């Protein structure tokens, strides 16, 4: 049994970015993960603005590769 959830992709239409949509989606994901006592892991392209967003939402950088950064958020 996995000890985490993996968020494969989270895309928000550019017209709706910076309006709280992504944070609202993650709030629901966090509720499910926390209720299951599971971490959430994800990856993001190194050059993507999403890196700052994920860090602002409580994700912590765990690893970097040539193209990607990898993050985790532990359950609360």
C-alpha positions in Angstrom: 0.0 0.0 0.0 1.4 3.4 -1.0 2.3 5.9 1.8 1.6 8.8 -0.5 -0.5 10.2 -3.3 1.2 11.4 -6.5 -0.2 14.5 -8.1 0.6 13.8 -11.8 -0.5 17.1 -13.3 -2.4 20.3 -12.2 -3.1 22.6 -15.0 -5.1 25.8 -14.6 -6.1 27.7 -17.7 -3.9 30.8 -17.9 -7.0 33.0 -17.9 -7.8 31.7 -14.4 -4.3 31.6 -12.9 -3.5 33.8 -9.9 -7.2 33.8 -8.9 -7.1 31.1 -6.2 -8.4 28.3 -8.4 -5.2 26.1 -8.0 -5.2 26.8 -4.2 -8.8 25.8 -4.0 -8.2 22.5 -5.9 -5.2 21.7 -3.7 -7.2 22.4 -0.5 -9.5 19.6 -1.6 -6.6 17.3 -2.4 -5.0 18.2 1.0 -8.2 17.3 2.8 -8.3 13.8 1.2 -4.5 13.2 1.8 -4.7 14.4 5.4 -7.7 12.3 6.2 -5.8 9.3 4.8 -2.6 10.3 6.6 -0.7 10.3 3.3 1.9 12.6 1.9 1.5 14.2 -1.6 4.4 14.0 -4.0 4.7 15.8 -7.4 7.1 17.0 -9.9 7.4 20.3 -11.9 9.6 21.5 -14.7 12.5 23.5 -13.2 11.7 26.6 -15.2 8.0 26.5 -14.4 6.3 29.2 -12.4 4.5 26.4 -10.7 7.5 25.8 -8.4 6.8 29.0 -6.5 3.1 28.1 -6.3 3.8 24.6 -4.9 6.3 26.0 -2.3 3.7 28.6 -1.3 1.2 25.8 -0.7 3.5 24.0 1.7 5.4 21.6 -0.6 9.1 21.1 0.2 11.7 20.4 -2.5 13.2 16.9 -2.1 15.1 16.3 -5.3 16.1 17.9 -8.6 17.0 16.3 -11.9 18.2 17.9 -15.1 14.7 19.1 -16.1 12.5 18.6 -13.0 12.1 19.5 -9.4 10.3 17.0 -7.0 8.3 18.0 -4.0 6.5 16.5 -1.0 3.8 17.7 1.4 3.5 15.7 4.5 0.1 15.1 6.0 -1.1 17.4 8.7 
